[in-house]
């Protein structure tokens, strides 16, 4: 049996179709992956925040420098191993620049005590009291 060779211009287009399909599949996969990782909502993002602290004559001011998904009603301030000092002042969501303060009328604290900021599911931040 003799094999027959086709001239170049009579070859099938299957290599081109295969390449186009491969590029299309890779592009769709990368689009889905990018959407899922960068804000597509497939992964639930937990609340987070960064705080600054200032201690003055028995009062601790707590300021928010960065925040994501934090509610004032669900944010508790307490002394580690001690009583709760209450929730964040105000209601609704906590925004960048918000400030609350605690003093001896809210809860009793002294030098070396650790103030914790917590939500129902996690510890957000701690601060060791200095200079009261």
N, CA, C and O atoms as a GROMACS GRO file, in nm:
protein
  528
    1UNK      N    1   0.083  -0.116   0.000
    1UNK     CA    2   0.000   0.000   0.000
    1UNK      C    3   0.089   0.123   0.000
    1UNK      O    4   0.189   0.132   0.070
    2UNK      N    5   0.049   0.213  -0.077
    2UNK     CA    6   0.128   0.332  -0.096
    2UNK      C    7   0.060   0.450  -0.023
    2UNK      O    8  -0.059   0.473  -0.042
    3UNK      N    9   0.138   0.524   0.060
    3UNK     CA   10   0.079   0.638   0.128
    3UNK      C   11   0.078   0.758   0.034
    3UNK      O   12   0.170   0.780  -0.044
    4UNK      N   13  -0.023   0.830   0.046
    4UNK     CA   14  -0.039   0.944  -0.042
    4UNK      C   15  -0.017   1.072   0.039
    4UNK      O   16  -0.079   1.090   0.143
    5UNK      N   17   0.068   1.158  -0.007
    5UNK     CA   18   0.095   1.284   0.060
    5UNK      C   19   0.014   1.394  -0.005
    5UNK      O   20   0.008   1.407  -0.127
    6UNK      N   21  -0.049   1.472   0.081
    6UNK     CA   22  -0.128   1.583   0.030
    6UNK      C   23  -0.040   1.705   0.010
    6UNK      O   24   0.052   1.729   0.088
    7UNK      N   25  -0.067   1.779  -0.092
    7UNK     CA   26   0.008   1.903  -0.109
    7UNK      C   27  -0.026   2.001   0.006
    7UNK      O   28  -0.130   1.988   0.070
    8UNK      N   29   0.061   2.096   0.029
    8UNK     CA   30   0.048   2.191   0.140
    8UNK      C   31  -0.087   2.262   0.139
    8UNK      O   32  -0.146   2.281   0.246
    9UNK      N   33  -0.135   2.302   0.028
    9UNK     CA   34  -0.259   2.379   0.022
    9UNK      C   35  -0.384   2.294   0.040
    9UNK      O   36  -0.494   2.349   0.045
   10UNK      N   37  -0.372   2.163   0.051
   10UNK     CA   38  -0.488   2.077   0.071
   10UNK      C   39  -0.495   2.017   0.212
   10UNK      O   40  -0.579   1.931   0.238
   11UNK      N   41  -0.409   2.060   0.300
   11UNK     CA   42  -0.409   2.007   0.436
   11UNK      C   43  -0.532   2.054   0.512
   11UNK      O   44  -0.590   2.157   0.479
   12UNK      N   45  -0.571   1.978   0.613
   12UNK     CA   46  -0.686   2.014   0.697
   12UNK      C   47  -0.649   2.131   0.788
   12UNK      O   48  -0.531   2.158   0.810
   13UNK      N   49  -0.747   2.199   0.838
   13UNK     CA   50  -0.724   2.315   0.924
   13UNK      C   51  -0.727   2.278   1.072
   13UNK      O   52  -0.739   2.368   1.156
   14UNK      N   53  -0.718   2.153   1.106
   14UNK     CA   54  -0.729   2.112   1.245
   14UNK      C   55  -0.622   2.172   1.336
   14UNK      O   56  -0.655   2.201   1.451
   15UNK      N   57  -0.497   2.192   1.295
   15UNK     CA   58  -0.403   2.259   1.386
   15UNK      C   59  -0.447   2.400   1.422
   15UNK      O   60  -0.429   2.444   1.536
   16UNK      N   61  -0.505   2.472   1.328
   16UNK     CA   62  -0.552   2.608   1.356
   16UNK      C   63  -0.670   2.604   1.451
   16UNK      O   64  -0.676   2.682   1.546
   17UNK      N   65  -0.764   2.514   1.427
   17UNK     CA   66  -0.880   2.501   1.515
   17UNK      C   67  -0.836   2.460   1.656
   17UNK      O   68  -0.888   2.513   1.754
   18UNK      N   69  -0.742   2.369   1.666
   18UNK     CA   70  -0.691   2.327   1.796
   18UNK      C   71  -0.627   2.442   1.872
   18UNK      O   72  -0.648   2.456   1.993
   19UNK      N   73  -0.550   2.524   1.803
   19UNK     CA   74  -0.485   2.639   1.867
   19UNK      C   75  -0.589   2.741   1.914
   19UNK      O   76  -0.579   2.792   2.025
   20UNK      N   77  -0.687   2.770   1.830
   20UNK     CA   78  -0.792   2.865   1.868
   20UNK      C   79  -0.870   2.814   1.988
   20UNK      O   80  -0.899   2.891   2.080
   21UNK      N   81  -0.904   2.687   1.989
   21UNK     CA   82  -0.976   2.630   2.103
   21UNK      C   83  -0.893   2.636   2.231
   21UNK      O   84  -0.944   2.669   2.337
   22UNK      N   85  -0.765   2.605   2.220
   22UNK     CA   86  -0.677   2.609   2.337
   22UNK      C   87  -0.668   2.751   2.393
   22UNK      O   88  -0.678   2.771   2.514
   23UNK      N   89  -0.648   2.849   2.307
   23UNK     CA   90  -0.640   2.988   2.352
   23UNK      C   91  -0.772   3.031   2.415
   23UNK      O   92  -0.772   3.100   2.517
   24UNK      N   93  -0.884   2.992   2.356
   24UNK     CA   94  -1.015   3.027   2.411
   24UNK      C   95  -1.038   2.966   2.548
   24UNK      O   96  -1.088   3.033   2.638
   25UNK      N   97  -1.002   2.840   2.564
   25UNK     CA   98  -1.020   2.773   2.694
   25UNK      C   99  -0.932   2.838   2.800
   25UNK      O  100  -0.978   2.859   2.913
   26UNK      N  101  -0.808   2.869   2.766
   26UNK     CA  102  -0.717   2.933   2.863
   26UNK      C  103  -0.770   3.072   2.900
   26UNK      O  104  -0.767   3.109   3.017
   27UNK      N  105  -0.818   3.147   2.803
   27UNK     CA  106  -0.871   3.282   2.832
   27UNK      C  107  -0.993   3.274   2.922
   27UNK      O  108  -1.005   3.354   3.015
   28UNK      N  109  -1.083   3.181   2.898
   28UNK     CA  110  -1.202   3.167   2.983
   28UNK      C  111  -1.164   3.124   3.124
   28UNK      O  112  -1.219   3.174   3.221
   29UNK      N  113  -1.070   3.032   3.134
   29UNK     CA  114  -1.026   2.985   3.266
   29UNK      C  115  -0.963   3.098   3.346
   29UNK      O  116  -0.991   3.114   3.464
   30UNK      N  117  -0.878   3.177   3.282
   30UNK     CA  118  -0.813   3.288   3.352
   30UNK      C  119  -0.916   3.396   3.391
   30UNK      O  120  -0.902   3.457   3.497
   31UNK      N  121  -1.016   3.418   3.309
   31UNK     CA  122  -1.121   3.515   3.343
   31UNK      C  123  -1.200   3.470   3.465
   31UNK      O  124  -1.225   3.549   3.555
   32UNK      N  125  -1.238   3.344   3.468
   32UNK     CA  126  -1.312   3.292   3.583
   32UNK      C  127  -1.227   3.296   3.710
   32UNK      O  128  -1.276   3.333   3.816
   33UNK      N  129  -1.101   3.259   3.698
   33UNK     CA  130  -1.012   3.260   3.814
   33UNK      C  131  -0.990   3.403   3.863
   33UNK      O  132  -0.994   3.428   3.984
   34UNK      N  133  -0.968   3.496   3.772
   34UNK     CA  134  -0.949   3.636   3.811
   34UNK      C  135  -1.072   3.694   3.878
   34UNK      O  136  -1.060   3.768   3.976
   35UNK      N  137  -1.188   3.662   3.827
   35UNK     CA  138  -1.312   3.710   3.887
   35UNK      C  139  -1.331   3.653   4.027
   35UNK      O  140  -1.373   3.725   4.118
   36UNK      N  141  -1.300   3.527   4.044
   36UNK     CA  142  -1.316   3.464   4.174
   36UNK      C  143  -1.220   3.521   4.277
   36UNK      O  144  -1.258   3.541   4.392
   37UNK      N  145  -1.097   3.547   4.238
   37UNK     CA  146  -0.996   3.593   4.333
   37UNK      C  147  -1.002   3.743   4.361
   37UNK      O  148  -0.971   3.786   4.471
   38UNK      N  149  -1.042   3.822   4.264
   38UNK     CA  150  -1.036   3.966   4.278
   38UNK      C  151  -1.173   4.031   4.284
   38UNK      O  152  -1.203   4.123   4.208
   39UNK      N  153  -1.256   3.982   4.375
   39UNK     CA  154  -1.381   4.051   4.401
   39UNK      C  155  -1.503   3.991   4.335
   39UNK      O  156  -1.604   4.060   4.320
   40UNK      N  157  -1.496   3.870   4.296
   40UNK     CA  158  -1.613   3.807   4.237
   40UNK      C  159  -1.713   3.763   4.340
   40UNK      O  160  -1.825   3.724   4.304
   41UNK      N  161  -1.678   3.767   4.466
   41UNK     CA  162  -1.771   3.730   4.571
   41UNK      C  163  -1.775   3.582   4.601
   41UNK      O  164  -1.860   3.538   4.678
   42UNK      N  165  -1.686   3.505   4.544
   42UNK     CA  166  -1.686   3.362   4.574
   42UNK      C  167  -1.628   3.334   4.712
   42UNK      O  168  -1.666   3.237   4.777
   43UNK      N  169  -1.536   3.419   4.755
   43UNK     CA  170  -1.476   3.401   4.886
   43UNK      C  171  -1.529   3.510   4.978
   43UNK      O  172  -1.524   3.628   4.944
   44UNK      N  173  -1.580   3.471   5.094
   44UNK     CA  174  -1.634   3.568   5.188
   44UNK      C  175  -1.519   3.640   5.257
   44UNK      O  176  -1.430   3.577   5.313
   45UNK      N  177  -1.522   3.771   5.252
   45UNK     CA  178  -1.418   3.850   5.315
   45UNK      C  179  -1.461   3.886   5.457
   45UNK      O  180  -1.573   3.934   5.478
   46UNK      N  181  -1.374   3.862   5.552
   46UNK     CA  182  -1.407   3.892   5.690
   46UNK      C  183  -1.378   4.039   5.719
   46UNK      O  184  -1.302   4.105   5.647
   47UNK      N  185  -1.438   4.088   5.825
   47UNK     CA  186  -1.417   4.227   5.862
   47UNK      C  187  -1.274   4.245   5.914
   47UNK      O  188  -1.216   4.153   5.972
   48UNK      N  189  -1.221   4.363   5.892
   48UNK     CA  190  -1.087   4.394   5.941
   48UNK      C  191  -1.077   4.544   5.963
   48UNK      O  192  -1.155   4.622   5.908
   49UNK      N  193  -0.979   4.584   6.043
   49UNK     CA  194  -0.959   4.726   6.070
   49UNK      C  195  -0.821   4.747   6.129
   49UNK      O  196  -0.761   4.656   6.186
   50UNK      N  197  -0.772   4.868   6.115
   50UNK     CA  198  -0.648   4.910   6.180
   50UNK      C  199  -0.681   5.031   6.267
   50UNK      O  200  -0.758   5.119   6.228
   51UNK      N  201  -0.621   5.033   6.386
   51UNK     CA  202  -0.656   5.135   6.484
   51UNK      C  203  -0.532   5.209   6.531
   51UNK      O  204  -0.420   5.157   6.525
   52UNK      N  205  -0.553   5.332   6.579
   52UNK     CA  206  -0.449   5.408   6.649
   52UNK      C  207  -0.501   5.438   6.789
   52UNK      O  208  -0.622   5.445   6.811
   53UNK      N  209  -0.410   5.456   6.882
   53UNK     CA  210  -0.447   5.476   7.023
   53UNK      C  211  -0.374   5.598   7.076
   53UNK      O  212  -0.259   5.625   7.041
   54UNK      N  213  -0.443   5.671   7.164
   54UNK     CA  214  -0.384   5.786   7.231
   54UNK      C  215  -0.433   5.786   7.375
   54UNK      O  216  -0.554   5.783   7.400
   55UNK      N  217  -0.339   5.788   7.469
   55UNK     CA  218  -0.374   5.786   7.611
   55UNK      C  219  -0.348   5.924   7.671
   55UNK      O  220  -0.240   5.979   7.657
   56UNK      N  221  -0.451   5.979   7.738
   56UNK     CA  222  -0.439   6.109   7.805
   56UNK      C  223  -0.515   6.104   7.936
   56UNK      O  224  -0.635   6.080   7.936
   57UNK      N  225  -0.450   6.127   8.044
   57UNK     CA  226  -0.509   6.142   8.178
   57UNK      C  227  -0.631   6.052   8.202
   57UNK      O  228  -0.741   6.102   8.226
   58UNK      N  229  -0.610   5.923   8.196
   58UNK     CA  230  -0.716   5.828   8.228
   58UNK      C  231  -0.816   5.801   8.118
   58UNK      O  232  -0.915   5.732   8.140
   59UNK      N  233  -0.790   5.853   7.999
   59UNK     CA  234  -0.878   5.830   7.885
   59UNK      C  235  -0.797   5.772   7.769
   59UNK      O  236  -0.686   5.817   7.742
   60UNK      N  237  -0.853   5.674   7.702
   60UNK     CA  238  -0.789   5.617   7.583
   60UNK      C  239  -0.878   5.647   7.463
   60UNK      O  240  -0.993   5.604   7.458
   61UNK      N  241  -0.822   5.721   7.366
   61UNK     CA  242  -0.894   5.748   7.242
   61UNK      C  243  -0.850   5.644   7.139
   61UNK      O  244  -0.731   5.618   7.122
   62UNK      N  245  -0.948   5.586   7.071
   62UNK     CA  246  -0.921   5.484   6.971
   62UNK      C  247  -0.972   5.536   6.837
   62UNK      O  248  -1.091   5.565   6.822
   63UNK      N  249  -0.882   5.547   6.740
   63UNK     CA  250  -0.919   5.596   6.607
   63UNK      C  251  -0.903   5.487   6.502
   63UNK      O  252  -0.822   5.396   6.517
   64UNK      N  253  -0.981   5.497   6.398
   64UNK     CA  254  -0.978   5.399   6.289
   64UNK      C  255  -0.898   5.457   6.173
   64UNK      O  256  -0.930   5.565   6.123
   65UNK      N  257  -0.793   5.385   6.130
   65UNK     CA  258  -0.714   5.431   6.016
   65UNK      C  259  -0.747   5.354   5.888
   65UNK      O  260  -0.723   5.405   5.779
   66UNK      N  261  -0.801   5.234   5.901
   66UNK     CA  262  -0.841   5.155   5.785
   66UNK      C  263  -0.947   5.056   5.830
   66UNK      O  264  -0.934   4.998   5.938
   67UNK      N  265  -1.050   5.034   5.750
   67UNK     CA  266  -1.159   4.948   5.793
   67UNK      C  267  -1.227   4.883   5.673
   67UNK      O  268  -1.233   4.941   5.564
   68UNK      N  269  -1.277   4.761   5.696
   68UNK     CA  270  -1.356   4.691   5.593
   68UNK      C  271  -1.463   4.608   5.662
   68UNK      O  272  -1.432   4.515   5.736
   69UNK      N  273  -1.588   4.641   5.635
   69UNK     CA  274  -1.701   4.560   5.680
   69UNK      C  275  -1.718   4.548   5.830
   69UNK      O  276  -1.739   4.438   5.881
   70UNK      N  277  -1.709   4.659   5.902
   70UNK     CA  278  -1.717   4.655   6.047
   70UNK      C  279  -1.838   4.735   6.094
   70UNK      O  280  -1.857   4.850   6.054
   71UNK      N  281  -1.919   4.674   6.180
   71UNK     CA  282  -2.039   4.738   6.233
   71UNK      C  283  -2.013   4.785   6.376
   71UNK      O  284  -1.952   4.712   6.455
   72UNK      N  285  -2.059   4.904   6.410
   72UNK     CA  286  -2.039   4.958   6.544
   72UNK      C  287  -2.111   4.874   6.649
   72UNK      O  288  -2.059   4.855   6.759
   73UNK      N  289  -2.228   4.822   6.615
   73UNK     CA  290  -2.305   4.743   6.711
   73UNK      C  291  -2.238   4.609   6.744
   73UNK      O  292  -2.258   4.555   6.853
   74UNK      N  293  -2.160   4.555   6.650
   74UNK     CA  294  -2.096   4.426   6.671
   74UNK      C  295  -1.952   4.437   6.719
   74UNK      O  296  -1.885   4.335   6.736
   75UNK      N  297  -1.903   4.558   6.742
   75UNK     CA  298  -1.764   4.579   6.782
   75UNK      C  299  -1.760   4.613   6.930
   75UNK      O  300  -1.811   4.716   6.973
   76UNK      N  301  -1.698   4.525   7.007
   76UNK     CA  302  -1.693   4.542   7.152
   76UNK      C  303  -1.551   4.580   7.195
   76UNK      O  304  -1.453   4.530   7.140
   77UNK      N  305  -1.544   4.668   7.293
   77UNK     CA  306  -1.416   4.706   7.353
   77UNK      C  307  -1.416   4.650   7.494
   77UNK      O  308  -1.512   4.669   7.569
   78UNK      N  309  -1.308   4.580   7.531
   78UNK     CA  310  -1.303   4.521   7.664
   78UNK      C  311  -1.158   4.515   7.714
   78UNK      O  312  -1.063   4.529   7.637
   79UNK      N  313  -1.147   4.493   7.844
   79UNK     CA  314  -1.017   4.473   7.907
   79UNK      C  315  -0.989   4.324   7.906
   79UNK      O  316  -1.075   4.244   7.943
   80UNK      N  317  -0.868   4.286   7.864
   80UNK     CA  318  -0.834   4.143   7.858
   80UNK      C  319  -0.847   4.081   7.997
   80UNK      O  320  -0.788   4.129   8.094
   81UNK      N  321  -0.925   3.975   8.003
   81UNK     CA  322  -0.946   3.906   8.130
   81UNK      C  323  -1.037   3.981   8.226
   81UNK      O  324  -1.051   3.943   8.342
   82UNK      N  325  -1.098   4.087   8.178
   82UNK     CA  326  -1.182   4.168   8.265
   82UNK      C  327  -1.315   4.201   8.201
   82UNK      O  328  -1.362   4.130   8.111
   83UNK      N  329  -1.375   4.308   8.248
   83UNK     CA  330  -1.510   4.342   8.202
   83UNK      C  331  -1.512   4.405   8.063
   83UNK      O  332  -1.409   4.447   8.010
   84UNK      N  333  -1.630   4.410   8.007
   84UNK     CA  334  -1.651   4.478   7.880
   84UNK      C  335  -1.661   4.628   7.905
   84UNK      O  336  -1.718   4.671   8.005
   85UNK      N  337  -1.607   4.706   7.815
   85UNK     CA  338  -1.618   4.852   7.824
   85UNK      C  339  -1.730   4.903   7.737
   85UNK      O  340  -1.751   5.024   7.727
   86UNK      N  341  -1.803   4.813   7.673
   86UNK     CA  342  -1.914   4.851   7.588
   86UNK      C  343  -1.882   4.834   7.441
   86UNK      O  344  -1.776   4.783   7.404
   87UNK      N  345  -1.976   4.877   7.357
   87UNK     CA  346  -1.956   4.868   7.213
   87UNK      C  347  -1.901   5.000   7.161
   87UNK      O  348  -1.893   5.099   7.234
   88UNK      N  349  -1.864   5.001   7.035
   88UNK     CA  350  -1.814   5.121   6.970
   88UNK      C  351  -1.923   5.228   6.973
   88UNK      O  352  -2.040   5.197   6.950
   89UNK      N  353  -1.884   5.353   7.000
   89UNK     CA  354  -1.982   5.463   7.002
   89UNK      C  355  -2.048   5.477   6.866
   89UNK      O  356  -1.982   5.468   6.763
   90UNK      N  357  -2.178   5.500   6.866
   90UNK     CA  358  -2.252   5.520   6.742
   90UNK      C  359  -2.320   5.393   6.697
   90UNK      O  360  -2.322   5.292   6.767
   91UNK      N  361  -2.377   5.400   6.578
   91UNK     CA  362  -2.443   5.284   6.520
   91UNK      C  363  -2.413   5.281   6.371
   91UNK      O  364  -2.359   5.377   6.316
   92UNK      N  365  -2.449   5.172   6.306
   92UNK     CA  366  -2.419   5.158   6.164
   92UNK      C  367  -2.278   5.107   6.145
   92UNK      O  368  -2.221   5.043   6.234
   93UNK      N  369  -2.222   5.134   6.030
   93UNK     CA  370  -2.089   5.083   6.002
   93UNK      C  371  -1.982   5.181   6.049
   93UNK      O  372  -2.002   5.302   6.049
   94UNK      N  373  -1.868   5.126   6.088
   94UNK     CA  374  -1.754   5.207   6.131
   94UNK      C  375  -1.680   5.251   6.005
   94UNK      O  376  -1.656   5.170   5.915
   95UNK      N  377  -1.643   5.378   6.000
   95UNK     CA  378  -1.576   5.435   5.884
   95UNK      C  379  -1.435   5.479   5.921
   95UNK      O  380  -1.404   5.500   6.038
   96UNK      N  381  -1.350   5.492   5.821
   96UNK     CA  382  -1.215   5.544   5.840
   96UNK      C  383  -1.226   5.685   5.899
   96UNK      O  384  -1.302   5.768   5.850
   97UNK      N  385  -1.149   5.712   6.004
   97UNK     CA  386  -1.152   5.842   6.070
   97UNK      C  387  -1.240   5.848   6.194
   97UNK      O  388  -1.233   5.944   6.270
   98UNK      N  389  -1.324   5.746   6.216
   98UNK     CA  390  -1.408   5.744   6.336
   98UNK      C  391  -1.321   5.730   6.461
   98UNK      O  392  -1.217   5.664   6.459
   99UNK      N  393  -1.364   5.795   6.569
   99UNK     CA  394  -1.291   5.791   6.696
   99UNK      C  395  -1.390   5.762   6.807
   99UNK      O  396  -1.501   5.815   6.809
  100UNK      N  397  -1.349   5.678   6.900
  100UNK     CA  398  -1.426   5.656   7.022
  100UNK      C  399  -1.328   5.665   7.138
  100UNK      O  400  -1.207   5.652   7.119
  101UNK      N  401  -1.379   5.687   7.256
  101UNK     CA  402  -1.289   5.692   7.372
  101UNK      C  403  -1.351   5.618   7.488
  101UNK      O  404  -1.473   5.610   7.504
  102UNK      N  405  -1.263   5.562   7.568
  102UNK     CA  406  -1.305   5.496   7.691
  102UNK      C  407  -1.234   5.562   7.807
  102UNK      O  408  -1.119   5.605   7.794
  103UNK      N  409  -1.302   5.571   7.920
  103UNK     CA  410  -1.241   5.627   8.040
  103UNK      C  411  -1.287   5.546   8.160
  103UNK      O  412  -1.350   5.441   8.146
  104UNK      N  413  -1.255   5.596   8.277
  104UNK     CA  414  -1.283   5.520   8.399
  104UNK      C  415  -1.433   5.502   8.424
  104UNK      O  416  -1.471   5.413   8.500
  105UNK      N  417  -1.518   5.583   8.363
  105UNK     CA  418  -1.662   5.561   8.380
  105UNK      C  419  -1.711   5.442   8.296
  105UNK      O  420  -1.811   5.379   8.330
  106UNK      N  421  -1.640   5.412   8.187
  106UNK     CA  422  -1.676   5.297   8.103
  106UNK      C  423  -1.627   5.166   8.165
  106UNK      O  424  -1.702   5.069   8.175
  107UNK      N  425  -1.502   5.166   8.206
  107UNK     CA  426  -1.444   5.049   8.273
  107UNK      C  427  -1.314   5.091   8.341
  107UNK      O  428  -1.253   5.192   8.305
  108UNK      N  429  -1.274   5.014   8.437
  108UNK     CA  430  -1.155   5.046   8.514
  108UNK      C  431  -1.033   4.983   8.448
  108UNK      O  432  -1.029   4.862   8.425
  109UNK      N  433  -0.933   5.066   8.418
  109UNK     CA  434  -0.808   5.015   8.362
  109UNK      C  435  -0.692   5.096   8.417
  109UNK      O  436  -0.710   5.209   8.463
  110UNK      N  437  -0.574   5.038   8.410
  110UNK     CA  438  -0.453   5.106   8.458
  110UNK      C  439  -0.337   5.068   8.367
  110UNK      O  440  -0.353   4.990   8.273
  111UNK      N  441  -0.219   5.124   8.396
  111UNK     CA  442  -0.101   5.093   8.316
  111UNK      C  443  -0.078   4.943   8.310
  111UNK      O  444  -0.089   4.873   8.410
  112UNK      N  445  -0.048   4.894   8.190
  112UNK     CA  446  -0.022   4.752   8.172
  112UNK      C  447  -0.143   4.669   8.133
  112UNK      O  448  -0.129   4.558   8.082
  113UNK      N  449  -0.264   4.721   8.156
  113UNK     CA  450  -0.384   4.649   8.112
  113UNK      C  451  -0.388   4.646   7.960
  113UNK      O  452  -0.337   4.736   7.893
  114UNK      N  453  -0.449   4.542   7.906
  114UNK     CA  454  -0.459   4.527   7.760
  114UNK      C  455  -0.604   4.548   7.718
  114UNK      O  456  -0.694   4.477   7.762
  115UNK      N  457  -0.623   4.646   7.632
  115UNK     CA  458  -0.755   4.672   7.575
  115UNK      C  459  -0.768   4.590   7.448
  115UNK      O  460  -0.677   4.589   7.364
  116UNK      N  461  -0.880   4.520   7.434
  116UNK     CA  462  -0.905   4.438   7.316
  116UNK      C  463  -1.025   4.494   7.240
  116UNK      O  464  -1.123   4.538   7.300
  117UNK      N  465  -1.015   4.492   7.108
  117UNK     CA  466  -1.128   4.528   7.023
  117UNK      C  467  -1.169   4.400   6.952
  117UNK      O  468  -1.090   4.342   6.877
  118UNK      N  469  -1.293   4.356   6.976
  118UNK     CA  470  -1.336   4.225   6.926
  118UNK      C  471  -1.470   4.237   6.853
  118UNK      O  472  -1.550   4.327   6.879
  119UNK      N  473  -1.492   4.143   6.762
  119UNK     CA  474  -1.621   4.123   6.698
  119UNK      C  475  -1.670   3.986   6.745
  119UNK      O  476  -1.594   3.915   6.811
  120UNK      N  477  -1.792   3.947   6.713
  120UNK     CA  478  -1.840   3.817   6.759
  120UNK      C  479  -1.754   3.698   6.715
  120UNK      O  480  -1.753   3.595   6.781
  121UNK      N  481  -1.682   3.713   6.603
  121UNK     CA  482  -1.606   3.598   6.554
  121UNK      C  483  -1.455   3.613   6.558
  121UNK      O  484  -1.385   3.517   6.527
  122UNK      N  485  -1.401   3.730   6.597
  122UNK     CA  486  -1.256   3.742   6.599
  122UNK      C  487  -1.206   3.860   6.681
  122UNK      O  488  -1.280   3.955   6.708
  123UNK      N  489  -1.080   3.852   6.719
  123UNK     CA  490  -1.010   3.959   6.788
  123UNK      C  491  -0.948   4.049   6.682
  123UNK      O  492  -0.868   4.003   6.601
  124UNK      N  493  -0.985   4.176   6.680
  124UNK     CA  494  -0.935   4.268   6.578
  124UNK      C  495  -0.802   4.331   6.615
  124UNK      O  496  -0.713   4.340   6.531
  125UNK      N  497  -0.788   4.375   6.741
  125UNK     CA  498  -0.666   4.446   6.780
  125UNK      C  499  -0.653   4.448   6.931
  125UNK      O  500  -0.751   4.431   7.004
  126UNK      N  501  -0.531   4.471   6.977
  126UNK     CA  502  -0.504   4.487   7.121
  126UNK      C  503  -0.416   4.610   7.141
  126UNK      O  504  -0.343   4.651   7.051
  127UNK      N  505  -0.424   4.666   7.260
  127UNK     CA  506  -0.342   4.782   7.295
  127UNK      C  507  -0.310   4.775   7.444
  127UNK      O  508  -0.400   4.760   7.527
  128UNK      N  509  -0.182   4.787   7.476
  128UNK     CA  510  -0.141   4.790   7.617
  128UNK      C  511  -0.142   4.934   7.665
  128UNK      O  512  -0.077   5.021   7.607
  129UNK      N  513  -0.217   4.959   7.771
  129UNK     CA  514  -0.233   5.095   7.824
  129UNK      C  515  -0.101   5.141   7.885
  129UNK      O  516  -0.039   5.070   7.964
  130UNK      N  517  -0.060   5.264   7.845
  130UNK     CA  518   0.062   5.325   7.898
  130UNK      C  519   0.033   5.470   7.933
  130UNK      O  520  -0.038   5.539   7.860
  131UNK      N  521   0.085   5.515   8.041
  131UNK     CA  522   0.079   5.656   8.075
  131UNK      C  523  -0.056   5.709   8.120
  131UNK      O  524  -0.092   5.822   8.086
  132UNK      N  525  -0.132   5.630   8.196
  132UNK     CA  526  -0.260   5.682   8.245
  132UNK      C  527  -0.241   5.764   8.369
  132UNK      O  528  -0.338   5.816   8.424
   0.00000   0.00000   0.00000
